[in-house]
Amino acid sequence: MAAYSAPNGCLDSASGATVVELLHEINAEGTTVVVITHDAELAARLPRQIAIRDGRVLSDSAEKAIV
C-alpha cells in the first residue's frame, strides 16, 4: 500500500483539476484513494464522503438511512 500527498489546494484551478482527474483514474484502476479536504465542492464530486469533527464521525454517505 502506498500513500501519496497531493496538495491541490496550493495549485491553480487547472492544475488542481488535473490532479483530481488523475486521482479518479487511479481509483478507477482499483486503488483506494482517500482525499482529506475542507473544500465542499471537491468533496461533493467524490463517490463517498465521511464528515469528521473532533475525532468523531458525524456522517458517512455509504451508510443507509434507517427508516
mmJSON file of the N, C-alpha and C atoms, coordinates in Angstrom:
{"data_MODEL":{"atom_site":{
"group_PDB":["ATOM","ATOM","ATOM","ATOM","ATOM","ATOM","ATOM","ATOM","ATOM","ATOM","ATOM","ATOM","ATOM","ATOM","ATOM","ATOM","ATOM","ATOM","ATOM","ATOM","ATOM","ATOM","ATOM","ATOM","ATOM","ATOM","ATOM","ATOM","ATOM","ATOM","ATOM","ATOM","ATOM","ATOM","ATOM","ATOM","ATOM","ATOM","ATOM","ATOM","ATOM","ATOM","ATOM","ATOM","ATOM","ATOM","ATOM","ATOM","ATOM","ATOM","ATOM","ATOM","ATOM","ATOM","ATOM","ATOM","ATOM","ATOM","ATOM","ATOM","ATOM","ATOM","ATOM","ATOM","ATOM","ATOM","ATOM","ATOM","ATOM","ATOM","ATOM","ATOM","ATOM","ATOM","ATOM","ATOM","ATOM","ATOM","ATOM","ATOM","ATOM","ATOM","ATOM","ATOM","ATOM","ATOM","ATOM","ATOM","ATOM","ATOM","ATOM","ATOM","ATOM","ATOM","ATOM","ATOM","ATOM","ATOM","ATOM","ATOM","ATOM","ATOM","ATOM","ATOM","ATOM","ATOM","ATOM","ATOM","ATOM","ATOM","ATOM","ATOM","ATOM","ATOM","ATOM","ATOM","ATOM","ATOM","ATOM","ATOM","ATOM","ATOM","ATOM","ATOM","ATOM","ATOM","ATOM","ATOM","ATOM","ATOM","ATOM","ATOM","ATOM","ATOM","ATOM","ATOM","ATOM","ATOM","ATOM","ATOM","ATOM","ATOM","ATOM","ATOM","ATOM","ATOM","ATOM","ATOM","ATOM","ATOM","ATOM","ATOM","ATOM","ATOM","ATOM","ATOM","ATOM","ATOM","ATOM","ATOM","ATOM","ATOM","ATOM","ATOM","ATOM","ATOM","ATOM","ATOM","ATOM","ATOM","ATOM","ATOM","ATOM","ATOM","ATOM","ATOM","ATOM","ATOM","ATOM","ATOM","ATOM","ATOM","ATOM","ATOM","ATOM","ATOM","ATOM","ATOM","ATOM","ATOM","ATOM","ATOM","ATOM","ATOM","ATOM","ATOM","ATOM","ATOM","ATOM","ATOM","ATOM"],
"id":[1,2,3,4,5,6,7,8,9,10,11,12,13,14,15,16,17,18,19,20,21,22,23,24,25,26,27,28,29,30,31,32,33,34,35,36,37,38,39,40,41,42,43,44,45,46,47,48,49,50,51,52,53,54,55,56,57,58,59,60,61,62,63,64,65,66,67,68,69,70,71,72,73,74,75,76,77,78,79,80,81,82,83,84,85,86,87,88,89,90,91,92,93,94,95,96,97,98,99,100,101,102,103,104,105,106,107,108,109,110,111,112,113,114,115,116,117,118,119,120,121,122,123,124,125,126,127,128,129,130,131,132,133,134,135,136,137,138,139,140,141,142,143,144,145,146,147,148,149,150,151,152,153,154,155,156,157,158,159,160,161,162,163,164,165,166,167,168,169,170,171,172,173,174,175,176,177,178,179,180,181,182,183,184,185,186,187,188,189,190,191,192,193,194,195,196,197,198,199,200,201],
"type_symbol":["N","C","C","N","C","C","N","C","C","N","C","C","N","C","C","N","C","C","N","C","C","N","C","C","N","C","C","N","C","C","N","C","C","N","C","C","N","C","C","N","C","C","N","C","C","N","C","C","N","C","C","N","C","C","N","C","C","N","C","C","N","C","C","N","C","C","N","C","C","N","C","C","N","C","C","N","C","C","N","C","C","N","C","C","N","C","C","N","C","C","N","C","C","N","C","C","N","C","C","N","C","C","N","C","C","N","C","C","N","C","C","N","C","C","N","C","C","N","C","C","N","C","C","N","C","C","N","C","C","N","C","C","N","C","C","N","C","C","N","C","C","N","C","C","N","C","C","N","C","C","N","C","C","N","C","C","N","C","C","N","C","C","N","C","C","N","C","C","N","C","C","N","C","C","N","C","C","N","C","C","N","C","C","N","C","C","N","C","C","N","C","C","N","C","C","N","C","C","N","C","C"],
"label_atom_id":["N","CA","C","N","CA","C","N","CA","C","N","CA","C","N","CA","C","N","CA","C","N","CA","C","N","CA","C","N","CA","C","N","CA","C","N","CA","C","N","CA","C","N","CA","C","N","CA","C","N","CA","C","N","CA","C","N","CA","C","N","CA","C","N","CA","C","N","CA","C","N","CA","C","N","CA","C","N","CA","C","N","CA","C","N","CA","C","N","CA","C","N","CA","C","N","CA","C","N","CA","C","N","CA","C","N","CA","C","N","CA","C","N","CA","C","N","CA","C","N","CA","C","N","CA","C","N","CA","C","N","CA","C","N","CA","C","N","CA","C","N","CA","C","N","CA","C","N","CA","C","N","CA","C","N","CA","C","N","CA","C","N","CA","C","N","CA","C","N","CA","C","N","CA","C","N","CA","C","N","CA","C","N","CA","C","N","CA","C","N","CA","C","N","CA","C","N","CA","C","N","CA","C","N","CA","C","N","CA","C","N","CA","C","N","CA","C","N","CA","C","N","CA","C","N","CA","C","N","CA","C","N","CA","C"],
"label_alt_id":[null,null,null,null,null,null,null,null,null,null,null,null,null,null,null,null,null,null,null,null,null,null,null,null,null,null,null,null,null,null,null,null,null,null,null,null,null,null,null,null,null,null,null,null,null,null,null,null,null,null,null,null,null,null,null,null,null,null,null,null,null,null,null,null,null,null,null,null,null,null,null,null,null,null,null,null,null,null,null,null,null,null,null,null,null,null,null,null,null,null,null,null,null,null,null,null,null,null,null,null,null,null,null,null,null,null,null,null,null,null,null,null,null,null,null,null,null,null,null,null,null,null,null,null,null,null,null,null,null,null,null,null,null,null,null,null,null,null,null,null,null,null,null,null,null,null,null,null,null,null,null,null,null,null,null,null,null,null,null,null,null,null,null,null,null,null,null,null,null,null,null,null,null,null,null,null,null,null,null,null,null,null,null,null,null,null,null,null,null,null,null,null,null,null,null,null,null,null,null,null,null],
"label_comp_id":["MET","MET","MET","ALA","ALA","ALA","ALA","ALA","ALA","TYR","TYR","TYR","SER","SER","SER","ALA","ALA","ALA","PRO","PRO","PRO","ASN","ASN","ASN","GLY","GLY","GLY","CYS","CYS","CYS","LEU","LEU","LEU","ASP","ASP","ASP","SER","SER","SER","ALA","ALA","ALA","SER","SER","SER","GLY","GLY","GLY","ALA","ALA","ALA","THR","THR","THR","VAL","VAL","VAL","VAL","VAL","VAL","GLU","GLU","GLU","LEU","LEU","LEU","LEU","LEU","LEU","HIS","HIS","HIS","GLU","GLU","GLU","ILE","ILE","ILE","ASN","ASN","ASN","ALA","ALA","ALA","GLU","GLU","GLU","GLY","GLY","GLY","THR","THR","THR","THR","THR","THR","VAL","VAL","VAL","VAL","VAL","VAL","VAL","VAL","VAL","ILE","ILE","ILE","THR","THR","THR","HIS","HIS","HIS","ASP","ASP","ASP","ALA","ALA","ALA","GLU","GLU","GLU","LEU","LEU","LEU","ALA","ALA","ALA","ALA","ALA","ALA","ARG","ARG","ARG","LEU","LEU","LEU","PRO","PRO","PRO","ARG","ARG","ARG","GLN","GLN","GLN","ILE","ILE","ILE","ALA","ALA","ALA","ILE","ILE","ILE","ARG","ARG","ARG","ASP","ASP","ASP","GLY","GLY","GLY","ARG","ARG","ARG","VAL","VAL","VAL","LEU","LEU","LEU","SER","SER","SER","ASP","ASP","ASP","SER","SER","SER","ALA","ALA","ALA","GLU","GLU","GLU","LYS","LYS","LYS","ALA","ALA","ALA","ILE","ILE","ILE","VAL","VAL","VAL"],
"label_asym_id":["A","A","A","A","A","A","A","A","A","A","A","A","A","A","A","A","A","A","A","A","A","A","A","A","A","A","A","A","A","A","A","A","A","A","A","A","A","A","A","A","A","A","A","A","A","A","A","A","A","A","A","A","A","A","A","A","A","A","A","A","A","A","A","A","A","A","A","A","A","A","A","A","A","A","A","A","A","A","A","A","A","A","A","A","A","A","A","A","A","A","A","A","A","A","A","A","A","A","A","A","A","A","A","A","A","A","A","A","A","A","A","A","A","A","A","A","A","A","A","A","A","A","A","A","A","A","A","A","A","A","A","A","A","A","A","A","A","A","A","A","A","A","A","A","A","A","A","A","A","A","A","A","A","A","A","A","A","A","A","A","A","A","A","A","A","A","A","A","A","A","A","A","A","A","A","A","A","A","A","A","A","A","A","A","A","A","A","A","A","A","A","A","A","A","A","A","A","A","A","A","A"],
"label_entity_id":["1","1","1","1","1","1","1","1","1","1","1","1","1","1","1","1","1","1","1","1","1","1","1","1","1","1","1","1","1","1","1","1","1","1","1","1","1","1","1","1","1","1","1","1","1","1","1","1","1","1","1","1","1","1","1","1","1","1","1","1","1","1","1","1","1","1","1","1","1","1","1","1","1","1","1","1","1","1","1","1","1","1","1","1","1","1","1","1","1","1","1","1","1","1","1","1","1","1","1","1","1","1","1","1","1","1","1","1","1","1","1","1","1","1","1","1","1","1","1","1","1","1","1","1","1","1","1","1","1","1","1","1","1","1","1","1","1","1","1","1","1","1","1","1","1","1","1","1","1","1","1","1","1","1","1","1","1","1","1","1","1","1","1","1","1","1","1","1","1","1","1","1","1","1","1","1","1","1","1","1","1","1","1","1","1","1","1","1","1","1","1","1","1","1","1","1","1","1","1","1","1"],
"label_seq_id":[1,1,1,2,2,2,3,3,3,4,4,4,5,5,5,6,6,6,7,7,7,8,8,8,9,9,9,10,10,10,11,11,11,12,12,12,13,13,13,14,14,14,15,15,15,16,16,16,17,17,17,18,18,18,19,19,19,20,20,20,21,21,21,22,22,22,23,23,23,24,24,24,25,25,25,26,26,26,27,27,27,28,28,28,29,29,29,30,30,30,31,31,31,32,32,32,33,33,33,34,34,34,35,35,35,36,36,36,37,37,37,38,38,38,39,39,39,40,40,40,41,41,41,42,42,42,43,43,43,44,44,44,45,45,45,46,46,46,47,47,47,48,48,48,49,49,49,50,50,50,51,51,51,52,52,52,53,53,53,54,54,54,55,55,55,56,56,56,57,57,57,58,58,58,59,59,59,60,60,60,61,61,61,62,62,62,63,63,63,64,64,64,65,65,65,66,66,66,67,67,67],
"pdbx_PDB_ins_code":[null,null,null,null,null,null,null,null,null,null,null,null,null,null,null,null,null,null,null,null,null,null,null,null,null,null,null,null,null,null,null,null,null,null,null,null,null,null,null,null,null,null,null,null,null,null,null,null,null,null,null,null,null,null,null,null,null,null,null,null,null,null,null,null,null,null,null,null,null,null,null,null,null,null,null,null,null,null,null,null,null,null,null,null,null,null,null,null,null,null,null,null,null,null,null,null,null,null,null,null,null,null,null,null,null,null,null,null,null,null,null,null,null,null,null,null,null,null,null,null,null,null,null,null,null,null,null,null,null,null,null,null,null,null,null,null,null,null,null,null,null,null,null,null,null,null,null,null,null,null,null,null,null,null,null,null,null,null,null,null,null,null,null,null,null,null,null,null,null,null,null,null,null,null,null,null,null,null,null,null,null,null,null,null,null,null,null,null,null,null,null,null,null,null,null,null,null,null,null,null,null],
"Cartn_x":[0.848,0.0,0.897,0.579,1.362,0.49,1.095,0.383,1.03,0.225,0.713,-0.007,0.651,0.045,-0.085,-1.265,-1.5,-2.116,-1.295,-1.808,-2.383,-3.521,-4.061,-4.63,-4.776,-5.238,-4.238,-2.984,-1.935,-1.728,-2.513,-2.351,-3.369,-3.063,-4.071,-5.202,-6.351,-7.543,-7.351,-6.655,-6.446,-5.562,-4.494,-3.603,-4.306,-5.085,-5.847,-6.828,-7.494,-8.441,-7.719,-6.508,-5.713,-5.372,-4.973,-4.647,-5.873,-7.021,-8.258,-8.601,-8.45,-8.724,-7.779,-6.518,-5.567,-5.963,-6.435,-6.886,-8.094,-9.013,-10.167,-9.696,-8.704,-8.184,-7.525,-6.735,-6.086,-7.139,-8.189,-9.274,-9.994,-10.232,-10.919,-10.113,-8.789,-7.927,-7.897,-8.604,-8.729,-7.987,-7.356,-6.645,-7.565,-7.608,-8.379,-7.65,-8.379,-7.82,-8.593,-7.876,-8.5,-8.123,-9.131,-8.921,-9.43,-8.575,-8.971,-9.008,-10.18,-10.33,-11.357,-11.205,-12.211,-13.047,-12.744,-13.407,-14.682,-15.83,-17.113,-17.421,-17.018,-17.26,-16.487,-15.243,-14.44,-15.037,-15.367,-15.925,-17.212,-18.031,-19.305,-19.102,-17.939,-17.663,-17.077,-16.85,-16.253,-17.348,-17.081,-18.142,-18.593,-17.781,-18.167,-17.619,-18.428,-17.999,-18.204,-17.18,-17.261,-16.892,-17.812,-17.56,-17.085,-15.968,-15.379,-15.157,-15.506,-15.231,-14.756,-13.667,-13.106,-12.916,-12.485,-12.205,-13.41,-14.594,-15.827,-16.45,-16.966,-17.641,-19.023,-19.275,-20.583,-21.544,-21.007,-21.848,-20.968,-21.614,-20.929,-21.931,-21.64,-22.581,-22.805,-21.963,-22.134,-23.168,-23.502,-24.487,-25.889,-26.672,-28.055,-28.907,-29.838,-30.729,-31.618,-31.855,-32.748,-34.143,-35.066,-36.437,-37.33],
"Cartn_y":[-1.162,0.0,1.229,2.178,3.407,4.581,5.566,6.788,7.949,8.782,9.941,11.177,12.284,13.553,14.411,14.917,15.786,17.083,18.045,19.3,20.204,19.797,20.58,21.919,22.164,23.463,24.571,24.197,25.179,25.374,24.704,24.774,25.719,26.191,26.949,25.992,26.527,25.686,24.637,24.959,23.981,22.836,23.136,22.086,21.248,21.895,21.174,20.203,20.642,19.773,18.583,18.8,17.71,16.682,17.154,16.237,15.423,16.06,15.348,14.316,14.648,13.7,12.501,12.74,11.643,10.744,11.335,10.545,9.682,10.243,9.46,8.278,8.5,7.431,6.337,6.733,5.764,4.935,5.596,4.897,3.936,4.361,3.504,2.247,2.302,1.145,0.202,0.572,-0.332,0.084,1.242,1.712,2.584,2.328,3.174,4.501,5.587,6.933,7.647,8.192,8.959,10.419,11.27,12.707,13.379,14.126,14.882,16.343,16.953,18.319,19.097,20.406,21.317,21.898,21.504,22.03,21.224,21.787,21.091,20.78,21.647,21.419,20.191,20.077,18.905,17.65,17.687,16.517,16.039,16.96,16.596,15.806,15.944,15.225,13.839,13.48,12.19,11.187,9.883,8.887,8.637,9.013,8.792,9.935,10.422,11.487,11.032,11.228,10.957,12.258,12.802,14.048,13.695,14.287,14.02,15.344,15.384,16.567,16.087,16.648,16.31,14.801,14.141,12.714,11.81,12.372,11.566,11.662,10.532,10.506,11.13,12.192,12.856,12.254,11.893,11.296,10.514,9.545,8.716,8.447,8.92,8.786,7.33,6.401,4.984,4.314,4.937,4.343,4.512,3.47,3.541,4.202,4.993,5.67,4.646,4.843,3.974,4.557,3.748,4.225,3.694],
"Cartn_z":[0.0,0.0,0.0,-0.858,-0.932,-0.534,0.064,0.428,-0.297,-0.874,-1.605,-1.111,-1.162,-0.791,-2.036,-2.292,-3.446,-2.951,-2.603,-2.046,-3.125,-3.705,-4.809,-4.37,-3.072,-2.604,-2.885,-3.098,-3.379,-4.873,-5.689,-7.132,-7.752,-8.963,-9.7,-10.065,-10.44,-10.636,-11.729,-12.81,-13.885,-13.414,-12.71,-12.21,-11.144,-10.279,-9.262,-9.898,-10.965,-11.67,-12.289,-12.788,-13.35,-12.283,-11.106,-10.002,-9.622,-9.509,-9.14,-10.207,-11.475,-12.553,-12.464,-12.165,-12.003,-10.832,-9.745,-8.601,-8.965,-9.782,-10.248,-11.097,-11.957,-12.804,-11.968,-10.984,-10.101,-9.379,-8.919,-8.227,-9.17,-10.399,-11.378,-11.687,-11.495,-11.726,-10.523,-9.445,-8.311,-7.054,-7.057,-5.874,-5.037,-3.744,-2.844,-2.678,-2.853,-2.722,-1.617,-0.665,0.404,0.206,0.09,-0.072,1.191,1.827,3.018,2.61,2.752,2.248,3.062,3.025,3.567,2.438,1.206,0.011,-0.254,0.097,-0.048,-1.512,-2.415,-3.85,-4.332,-3.923,-4.286,-3.668,-2.392,-1.703,-2.372,-2.841,-3.467,-4.756,-5.388,-6.638,-6.396,-5.164,-4.834,-4.504,-4.696,-4.534,-3.092,-2.132,-0.736,0.113,1.034,1.935,3.374,4.178,5.611,6.317,7.082,7.818,9.218,9.627,10.937,11.654,12.923,13.753,15.109,15.567,16.88,17.055,15.974,16.043,15.974,15.769,15.706,14.32,13.842,12.548,12.721,11.976,12.02,11.003,9.844,8.8,7.844,7.176,6.204,5.085,3.881,2.778,2.379,2.827,2.5,3.396,4.523,5.425,4.873,4.998,4.531,5.61,5.172,6.116,6.808,8.073,8.836,8.752,8.254,8.057,9.137],
"occupancy":[1.0,1.0,1.0,1.0,1.0,1.0,1.0,1.0,1.0,1.0,1.0,1.0,1.0,1.0,1.0,1.0,1.0,1.0,1.0,1.0,1.0,1.0,1.0,1.0,1.0,1.0,1.0,1.0,1.0,1.0,1.0,1.0,1.0,1.0,1.0,1.0,1.0,1.0,1.0,1.0,1.0,1.0,1.0,1.0,1.0,1.0,1.0,1.0,1.0,1.0,1.0,1.0,1.0,1.0,1.0,1.0,1.0,1.0,1.0,1.0,1.0,1.0,1.0,1.0,1.0,1.0,1.0,1.0,1.0,1.0,1.0,1.0,1.0,1.0,1.0,1.0,1.0,1.0,1.0,1.0,1.0,1.0,1.0,1.0,1.0,1.0,1.0,1.0,1.0,1.0,1.0,1.0,1.0,1.0,1.0,1.0,1.0,1.0,1.0,1.0,1.0,1.0,1.0,1.0,1.0,1.0,1.0,1.0,1.0,1.0,1.0,1.0,1.0,1.0,1.0,1.0,1.0,1.0,1.0,1.0,1.0,1.0,1.0,1.0,1.0,1.0,1.0,1.0,1.0,1.0,1.0,1.0,1.0,1.0,1.0,1.0,1.0,1.0,1.0,1.0,1.0,1.0,1.0,1.0,1.0,1.0,1.0,1.0,1.0,1.0,1.0,1.0,1.0,1.0,1.0,1.0,1.0,1.0,1.0,1.0,1.0,1.0,1.0,1.0,1.0,1.0,1.0,1.0,1.0,1.0,1.0,1.0,1.0,1.0,1.0,1.0,1.0,1.0,1.0,1.0,1.0,1.0,1.0,1.0,1.0,1.0,1.0,1.0,1.0,1.0,1.0,1.0,1.0,1.0,1.0,1.0,1.0,1.0,1.0,1.0,1.0],
"B_iso_or_equiv":[0.0,0.0,0.0,0.0,0.0,0.0,0.0,0.0,0.0,0.0,0.0,0.0,0.0,0.0,0.0,0.0,0.0,0.0,0.0,0.0,0.0,0.0,0.0,0.0,0.0,0.0,0.0,0.0,0.0,0.0,0.0,0.0,0.0,0.0,0.0,0.0,0.0,0.0,0.0,0.0,0.0,0.0,0.0,0.0,0.0,0.0,0.0,0.0,0.0,0.0,0.0,0.0,0.0,0.0,0.0,0.0,0.0,0.0,0.0,0.0,0.0,0.0,0.0,0.0,0.0,0.0,0.0,0.0,0.0,0.0,0.0,0.0,0.0,0.0,0.0,0.0,0.0,0.0,0.0,0.0,0.0,0.0,0.0,0.0,0.0,0.0,0.0,0.0,0.0,0.0,0.0,0.0,0.0,0.0,0.0,0.0,0.0,0.0,0.0,0.0,0.0,0.0,0.0,0.0,0.0,0.0,0.0,0.0,0.0,0.0,0.0,0.0,0.0,0.0,0.0,0.0,0.0,0.0,0.0,0.0,0.0,0.0,0.0,0.0,0.0,0.0,0.0,0.0,0.0,0.0,0.0,0.0,0.0,0.0,0.0,0.0,0.0,0.0,0.0,0.0,0.0,0.0,0.0,0.0,0.0,0.0,0.0,0.0,0.0,0.0,0.0,0.0,0.0,0.0,0.0,0.0,0.0,0.0,0.0,0.0,0.0,0.0,0.0,0.0,0.0,0.0,0.0,0.0,0.0,0.0,0.0,0.0,0.0,0.0,0.0,0.0,0.0,0.0,0.0,0.0,0.0,0.0,0.0,0.0,0.0,0.0,0.0,0.0,0.0,0.0,0.0,0.0,0.0,0.0,0.0,0.0,0.0,0.0,0.0,0.0,0.0],
"pdbx_formal_charge":[null,null,null,null,null,null,null,null,null,null,null,null,null,null,null,null,null,null,null,null,null,null,null,null,null,null,null,null,null,null,null,null,null,null,null,null,null,null,null,null,null,null,null,null,null,null,null,null,null,null,null,null,null,null,null,null,null,null,null,null,null,null,null,null,null,null,null,null,null,null,null,null,null,null,null,null,null,null,null,null,null,null,null,null,null,null,null,null,null,null,null,null,null,null,null,null,null,null,null,null,null,null,null,null,null,null,null,null,null,null,null,null,null,null,null,null,null,null,null,null,null,null,null,null,null,null,null,null,null,null,null,null,null,null,null,null,null,null,null,null,null,null,null,null,null,null,null,null,null,null,null,null,null,null,null,null,null,null,null,null,null,null,null,null,null,null,null,null,null,null,null,null,null,null,null,null,null,null,null,null,null,null,null,null,null,null,null,null,null,null,null,null,null,null,null,null,null,null,null,null,null],
"auth_seq_id":[1,1,1,2,2,2,3,3,3,4,4,4,5,5,5,6,6,6,7,7,7,8,8,8,9,9,9,10,10,10,11,11,11,12,12,12,13,13,13,14,14,14,15,15,15,16,16,16,17,17,17,18,18,18,19,19,19,20,20,20,21,21,21,22,22,22,23,23,23,24,24,24,25,25,25,26,26,26,27,27,27,28,28,28,29,29,29,30,30,30,31,31,31,32,32,32,33,33,33,34,34,34,35,35,35,36,36,36,37,37,37,38,38,38,39,39,39,40,40,40,41,41,41,42,42,42,43,43,43,44,44,44,45,45,45,46,46,46,47,47,47,48,48,48,49,49,49,50,50,50,51,51,51,52,52,52,53,53,53,54,54,54,55,55,55,56,56,56,57,57,57,58,58,58,59,59,59,60,60,60,61,61,61,62,62,62,63,63,63,64,64,64,65,65,65,66,66,66,67,67,67],
"auth_comp_id":["MET","MET","MET","ALA","ALA","ALA","ALA","ALA","ALA","TYR","TYR","TYR","SER","SER","SER","ALA","ALA","ALA","PRO","PRO","PRO","ASN","ASN","ASN","GLY","GLY","GLY","CYS","CYS","CYS","LEU","LEU","LEU","ASP","ASP","ASP","SER","SER","SER","ALA","ALA","ALA","SER","SER","SER","GLY","GLY","GLY","ALA","ALA","ALA","THR","THR","THR","VAL","VAL","VAL","VAL","VAL","VAL","GLU","GLU","GLU","LEU","LEU","LEU","LEU","LEU","LEU","HIS","HIS","HIS","GLU","GLU","GLU","ILE","ILE","ILE","ASN","ASN","ASN","ALA","ALA","ALA","GLU","GLU","GLU","GLY","GLY","GLY","THR","THR","THR","THR","THR","THR","VAL","VAL","VAL","VAL","VAL","VAL","VAL","VAL","VAL","ILE","ILE","ILE","THR","THR","THR","HIS","HIS","HIS","ASP","ASP","ASP","ALA","ALA","ALA","GLU","GLU","GLU","LEU","LEU","LEU","ALA","ALA","ALA","ALA","ALA","ALA","ARG","ARG","ARG","LEU","LEU","LEU","PRO","PRO","PRO","ARG","ARG","ARG","GLN","GLN","GLN","ILE","ILE","ILE","ALA","ALA","ALA","ILE","ILE","ILE","ARG","ARG","ARG","ASP","ASP","ASP","GLY","GLY","GLY","ARG","ARG","ARG","VAL","VAL","VAL","LEU","LEU","LEU","SER","SER","SER","ASP","ASP","ASP","SER","SER","SER","ALA","ALA","ALA","GLU","GLU","GLU","LYS","LYS","LYS","ALA","ALA","ALA","ILE","ILE","ILE","VAL","VAL","VAL"],
"auth_asym_id":["A","A","A","A","A","A","A","A","A","A","A","A","A","A","A","A","A","A","A","A","A","A","A","A","A","A","A","A","A","A","A","A","A","A","A","A","A","A","A","A","A","A","A","A","A","A","A","A","A","A","A","A","A","A","A","A","A","A","A","A","A","A","A","A","A","A","A","A","A","A","A","A","A","A","A","A","A","A","A","A","A","A","A","A","A","A","A","A","A","A","A","A","A","A","A","A","A","A","A","A","A","A","A","A","A","A","A","A","A","A","A","A","A","A","A","A","A","A","A","A","A","A","A","A","A","A","A","A","A","A","A","A","A","A","A","A","A","A","A","A","A","A","A","A","A","A","A","A","A","A","A","A","A","A","A","A","A","A","A","A","A","A","A","A","A","A","A","A","A","A","A","A","A","A","A","A","A","A","A","A","A","A","A","A","A","A","A","A","A","A","A","A","A","A","A","A","A","A","A","A","A"],
"auth_atom_id":["N","CA","C","N","CA","C","N","CA","C","N","CA","C","N","CA","C","N","CA","C","N","CA","C","N","CA","C","N","CA","C","N","CA","C","N","CA","C","N","CA","C","N","CA","C","N","CA","C","N","CA","C","N","CA","C","N","CA","C","N","CA","C","N","CA","C","N","CA","C","N","CA","C","N","CA","C","N","CA","C","N","CA","C","N","CA","C","N","CA","C","N","CA","C","N","CA","C","N","CA","C","N","CA","C","N","CA","C","N","CA","C","N","CA","C","N","CA","C","N","CA","C","N","CA","C","N","CA","C","N","CA","C","N","CA","C","N","CA","C","N","CA","C","N","CA","C","N","CA","C","N","CA","C","N","CA","C","N","CA","C","N","CA","C","N","CA","C","N","CA","C","N","CA","C","N","CA","C","N","CA","C","N","CA","C","N","CA","C","N","CA","C","N","CA","C","N","CA","C","N","CA","C","N","CA","C","N","CA","C","N","CA","C","N","CA","C","N","CA","C","N","CA","C","N","CA","C","N","CA","C","N","CA","C"],
"pdbx_PDB_model_num":[1,1,1,1,1,1,1,1,1,1,1,1,1,1,1,1,1,1,1,1,1,1,1,1,1,1,1,1,1,1,1,1,1,1,1,1,1,1,1,1,1,1,1,1,1,1,1,1,1,1,1,1,1,1,1,1,1,1,1,1,1,1,1,1,1,1,1,1,1,1,1,1,1,1,1,1,1,1,1,1,1,1,1,1,1,1,1,1,1,1,1,1,1,1,1,1,1,1,1,1,1,1,1,1,1,1,1,1,1,1,1,1,1,1,1,1,1,1,1,1,1,1,1,1,1,1,1,1,1,1,1,1,1,1,1,1,1,1,1,1,1,1,1,1,1,1,1,1,1,1,1,1,1,1,1,1,1,1,1,1,1,1,1,1,1,1,1,1,1,1,1,1,1,1,1,1,1,1,1,1,1,1,1,1,1,1,1,1,1,1,1,1,1,1,1,1,1,1,1,1,1]
}}}
